[in-house]
Amino acid sequence: MKMKNQYPMFRRGNVWWCHENQTGKQESLKTKDKTEAVRLLSIRNEPYRFSAFNLQLARTHLQMSNPEITRRTWQGLMDSVIQGQSFE
């Protein structure tokens, strides 16, 4: 199943543009070269294609930077805030 791109591409005059599906905002890719436009568009669409993977990757980085994060509770966080301690 092919996923619909968040940013489809189109040409206006000689310049390539993209259209954001959620907001309807259109923005120039500032290039006349189709190959470069496809590359720029791929960069914009990448986070939407692998959002679950990116979320897990972010969680892994967070856990590696602070191993205690997996054992924290909301109460522990609120106690830290009240005492004026760092969130780390």
C-alpha positions as CSV (number, residue, x, y, z in Angstrom):
1,M,0.0,0.0,0.0
2,K,1.5,3.3,-1.1
3,M,1.3,6.1,1.5
4,K,0.0,9.5,0.4
5,N,2.7,12.1,0.5
6,Q,2.2,15.0,2.9
7,Y,3.8,17.3,0.4
8,P,2.8,16.7,-3.3
9,M,4.9,18.5,-5.9
10,F,3.7,20.6,-8.9
11,R,5.2,23.1,-11.3
12,R,4.2,26.7,-11.7
13,G,5.8,28.3,-14.7
14,N,9.4,26.9,-14.7
15,V,9.7,26.5,-10.9
16,W,8.7,23.5,-8.8
17,W,6.4,24.0,-5.8
18,C,5.0,21.8,-3.0
19,H,1.6,21.8,-1.4
20,E,1.1,20.8,2.3
21,N,-1.9,18.6,2.5
22,Q,-2.8,19.5,6.1
23,T,-2.8,23.3,5.9
24,G,-3.1,23.9,2.1
25,K,0.0,26.1,2.2
26,Q,1.9,26.2,-1.0
27,E,5.7,26.9,-1.0
28,S,8.3,27.3,-3.7
29,L,11.1,24.7,-3.8
30,K,13.1,27.5,-5.5
31,T,14.5,25.2,-8.2
32,K,13.8,24.6,-11.9
33,D,15.5,21.2,-11.8
34,K,13.0,18.4,-11.4
35,T,15.7,16.0,-9.9
36,E,16.6,18.5,-7.2
37,A,12.9,19.3,-6.5
38,V,12.2,15.5,-6.0
39,R,15.2,15.4,-3.6
40,L,13.9,18.4,-1.6
41,L,10.4,17.0,-1.5
42,S,11.7,13.6,-0.3
43,I,13.4,15.4,2.6
44,R,10.1,17.1,3.6
45,N,8.1,13.8,3.3
46,E,10.6,11.6,5.2
47,P,9.3,12.4,8.7
48,Y,5.8,11.5,7.8
49,R,6.7,8.1,6.2
50,F,8.6,6.9,9.3
51,S,6.9,8.7,12.1
52,A,6.6,5.7,14.3
53,F,10.2,4.8,13.8
54,N,11.3,8.4,14.5
55,L,9.3,8.4,17.7
56,Q,10.9,5.2,18.9
57,L,14.3,6.5,17.9
58,A,13.7,9.6,20.0
59,R,12.7,7.6,23.0
60,T,15.8,5.4,22.7
61,H,18.0,8.5,22.6
62,L,16.2,10.0,25.6
63,Q,16.6,6.7,27.5
64,M,20.3,6.5,26.7
65,S,20.9,10.0,27.9
66,N,19.0,9.4,31.2
67,P,18.5,5.7,32.1
68,E,16.2,6.7,35.1
69,I,13.6,8.1,32.6
70,T,12.0,4.6,32.3
71,R,11.3,4.4,36.0
72,R,10.0,7.9,36.5
73,T,6.4,8.6,37.5
74,W,4.3,11.8,37.0
75,Q,4.3,12.2,40.8
76,G,8.1,12.1,40.8
77,L,8.2,14.7,38.1
78,M,5.8,16.9,40.0
79,D,7.8,16.6,43.2
80,S,10.9,17.6,41.3
81,V,9.1,20.7,39.9
82,I,7.9,21.7,43.3
83,Q,11.4,21.4,44.8
84,G,12.8,23.4,41.9
85,Q,15.0,20.5,40.7
86,S,16.1,19.8,37.1
87,F,13.8,17.5,35.0
88,E,16.8,15.3,34.2
